[in-house]
Amino acid sequence: MLSGDYKGCDAIYGYFGQLMETTGGTFKATLLQVLADDYYSSMAMQRSESTVNGRPVSTTDVLIDRVENGQAVETWIYFQDDTVLS
């Protein structure tokens, strides 16, 4: 299962490694929309596509970043259907 908290670069790289393993390297994200302000946050909507256990998966996801000093320091990801990677 990929849900959970990931803190630090190693944990985040590990998450993406698990994502690629779960999808057999087929994961692809296409950026659909971005909203941001100059001070605090950004929001992105993406279409995520992959193959999991031999079946195609396509979801629309929202990523919200808390920004400090121009860098994302925290990200929340909301999947249209978070059960598809299980």
N, C-alpha and C positions, 0 to 999 in steps of 0.2 A: 504494500500500500504506500502511496506516495504522499498522502496528506501528512501534515505535521509542521512543526517549527524547524527551520533551518537557520543556524546562526554561524556566520563566518564563511569565508571563501571555500574552505574544504568541504563544509556541509552543503553549500550551494552547488559546487561542482559535483558532489556525490549525488545530489538530487537529479541533476541533468543526466548523469551516468545511469541512474536507475530508470529515468524516463526513456532513455535510448534503449536500455535493455528490455524494458517492458514492451516497447513498441517495435522491437527488432530493428531499430535504427530508422524507422519510417516517420517519426514525428516531424511535422512541419507546421510552423505558425506563420500566418499571413496577417499583417497589420491592417486593420480596417479603419480605425479612428484613434486620434490622440487629442486629449484636452489637458491643458496645463496652466498653472499660474506661475508668476515669477517668484513666489515666496515659499510655498508649502508643499504642493502636491502635483501629481500628474495622474492621468487615467488613460489607459489604452484598452481598446477592444480588439480582440484578435480571433481569427478562425483557426482552430487547431485541428489538424488532420493526421491520422496515423492508421496503422493496422494493429489490432490487439487480438491475440488468440485466433488469427485467421480471418477476423471480421473488420471491415472498415469502420472507423470512428471519425465523426466530424462534430465538433462542438464550437460554440461561440463563447469566449471567455473574457472576463474583465480583470485587468491588473491595475491596482491602485498603489502608487508609491508615495511614501512620505519622504520629502526631500529636505536635506540640510546642507547648506553651503554648496549647492549645486549638484549634490550626489544623492542618489536614492539610498536611504539608510534602512528602510523597511518597505516590504512589498506584501500586499494581500492579493491573492489570486482567487477569483470566484469562477468556478467552472459551471457551465450550463448543466452538465450532468457529471458529477464527480465519481459515479460508480463505473464509468466505462473503462477505466484503467485498472479495475480490480480483477 
